[in-house]
Amino acid sequence: MFAEADWYPGDHPPMPDVVAKGRMPDVRRCSFCHYPNGKGRPENAGIAGLPVAYFIQTLNDFRNGDRKSSEPRKANTNLMITIAKGMTDDEMKQAAEYFGSMKWTPWMKVVETTTVPKTRLQGMFITLPGGEKEPLGQRIIETPVNGDATQLFDSRSSFIVYVPVGSVKKGEELATKGMGKTAQCGVCHGADLKGLGPVPGLAGRSPSYIARQLYDMQQGARHGVWTELMKPVVANLNEDDILNIAAYTASLAP
């Protein structure tokens, strides 16, 4: 958690210490969970390309108790709270500017299907050997293309996202039209959902992460400056709506 490790040093700018090594005892290195390139994994977040102001605000929300998980046992959210409380303002700024300097690029492929490979849950869904399949049902399964490489923190090991047939179109209708249940996402996140000013992009980002955030906002576990604007947006969404929106945003080119 405090030792510099980097598969591909040429893939990113030089890392500041808080990203590369962290600072004992509580500020674990950002690159451990989020990778040196900021791509992250389904159980945490992809943070490359986030606006600097939003990044700093989010860390302060963790620090001030405004951002938690609606599942109190979600260990890495609790860890982020500890890390944010331990970071200095300068360390927050360094991390925000480092990850903000990199563009968010394609990291997953979305496939609509009725069946998926059988998986086991280990922080994320890992495909089991043998090639057996099972019904997808009304779920999203986000799994590494190469499970072994991803578990070894290979920051080039990408993901495949299995979503229910028709979910991308349903999510597009909700995101672009509201359908009487929500607001048009593009009003704040930009017409292409790649972000607008200090508001983060949604296009091509982890559906697991997007779904968690929508749910946490709806359940009142996440607060803060920008979150208050999201409360009426998420208030009337059901679980299928959240799944469909996450499927749609993940399918977009970043």
N, C-alpha and C positions, 0 to 999 in steps of 0.2 A: 504493500500500500504506500510505501515511502521510498521505494527504489525505482530509479528511472528504467523504463523498459519500452522499447520502441522497435517494432518490426521493420518499419520503412521510414527512416529519417528524411528521405527525400520527398515524402508526400506532403510535407507541411512546413511552415516557417519554424524557426528556432523556438522552442518552448520556454516560457518563463518558468521559474522554479516551482511556483504553485501548481502549474500544470504538469510538469515533468516529475517532480519529487514530493511535492506537498511540504508540510511542516509538522513535525511531531509536537504534541501527541495526538491532536484531533483533526488537523487539516490534511486529510488523505489526498493524494495526487488526483487531479481531475482526469488525467489520462488513463487511470486504471479502469474506470467504469465507462467513460465516454470516448475512450481511445484518443491518441494524439491528434487524429484528424477530425475529432468531434462527431463521428458518425453514430456512436453509441449502439445499444442493443435494445431489444423490445422491453426488457425489464427496467430500463432507465430512460434515457432520452437522447436523441440526436440534437446536438447543440451548435454544430457548425452553422455559420450564416445567420445566427440570431442577432437582431439589433442590439447594439451595446447597451442602450438605455433599458431595453426590456430585460436583458441578461442581468444587469445590476439590480433592477427592481425585483426580479425573481429571487435572487440571492437574499436581498433584504426582506422579502416576504417570508422566506424560510427562517431567517434570523429572528424576525419579530413575531413569529408564531402565526402568521397569516396564511401560511401554506403548509398543509398536512395532507395525509392520505385518509380517505374515508375507511380504509382498512388499516386499523392501528398496528397490525402485525407486519405491515409492509416495511421490512427492515431497511431497505435502501433509502426510503423517504425519511425515516427517522435518522439515518446516517447523514443525509443531506442537511438536516436541521442542525446537527452537531457541527458539521463542517462549516456551514455558513456562520454559525455563531463564533467559530474560531478564526474565521478569516478577517484580515484587516480590510479597510476600504480600498487600499492600494492593491492588495491581492485580488479583490473582486474586479477592480478595473483592469488589471493585467489579464486575468482570465477572460473577461468579456471582450477585450480588444483582440486577444489572440484568436479566440474561436469566431468572433465576428468578422475577422479578416478573411475567412475561408468561405467560399460559396457552398451551398448545399447542392450536391450532385446526386444522380440516380444511385439508389442503394437497395432497391427492392423491385420485384416483379409481382404484379397482382394477377391472380388467375381465378376466374369464376369457375366453380366446380360443385359437384354434389358429393364427391368422395375425396378423401385425403389420405396420405400415408399415416399409419399409426404412429403416435408420438408418446414420449414421456415428458413430464414437466420437470425441468431443472433450471429454474430462473426464467427459462423460455421453453418453447416446445422443441424437443430434439427428436428427429425422425428415427424410428427403431429400425434395426437391420431386418432384412427378410422381405421387404417390399409389400407387406400386408397393408390393406386399406380399410377404412371405416367411413360411415356416413359423416359428412361435415355438419349437417343440420344447420341450425341458426347460430353459427360460430364464425369467428375469424381465427385461423391458425397461421401464425407468423413464425416461420422456422428457418434456420440457416440452410443455405445451399450446401455448405460443407460443415456439418456439426462439429467434427473433430477440430477443424481449424478455428471455428468460432469459440469453442471452449478454451482454446489456447490463446485467445485474444488477438487473432489475426485480423488486423484492421482493414483488410481488403476482402474479407469473407462476407459476402452479401446475403440477402434474405429473399425468400419467396413467400408470398402472402396468399393464402387460399381464402376466398370469400364466397358466400352463397351466390348462386346464379341470380342475376337481376339486381343485386345489391348496389352495384356501382351506379346504375341508372336511377334507382330510387334515391340514393344519396345525392346524386347530381340535382334532382328535382328539389330536394330539401335545401341544399346549399345555395342553389341559384334562384329559387322561387319562394322558398319559405313554406309553401303549401299550407298556409294558415296556422302553422305550428311553431315557426321560428323566424328569425331574420335572415336576410341574404348575407352569406358569409363574406362576399366580396366587398360589402360596404366598408368594413374595417380592415380586412385582410388583403385587399386588392382584388381587382377583377380576375386575375389569374391565380389568386390565392398564394402568391409568392411573397406576401408581406407588403406593408404600406407604412412607411415611416417607422415609428417605434413598435408597430404591431407585427408579430412574427408571421412568417409564412407557414402554410399548412401543406402545400403541395409536395407530394412524394415523401412525406414523413411517416413514421411508424404508426399504423392504425391502433396498435396496442396502447401507445402513449396518448394518442388523440382521444381514444375512447375513455381512458382513465381520467383525463383532465375534464372532459365534459361531465363525466359522472361525479367527480369530486366537486366540481362547481355546483352541480345540481344538488348534491347532498350537503353543501355548506361547509365542506372540509377545506376548500380553497377560497381565500379572500385576497385582498390587495387592490391596488389602484385599478388595474385593467380588469380584474375579475368581476368587479361590481357591474361593469358594463355587460358582462356575459350572463348575468343572472336571468334576465328576461328571455335571453336567447335560448337557454337550456331548460327553462322551467317546464315546458310542455312536451319535451322529448321523452319517448319511451325507449326501452332497451334496443328494439329493432331500429329505431331512428338513429340512435347513436352508432350502432353497428354499420348502418348504411352510409352515414356521413363519413365514418372512418374509412370504409372501403373506398369511397369516392375520392377523398382527399389523397389517400395513399396511391391511387391509380394515376394521379396527375404527374406530368413531367415537372421536376423542380426548376 
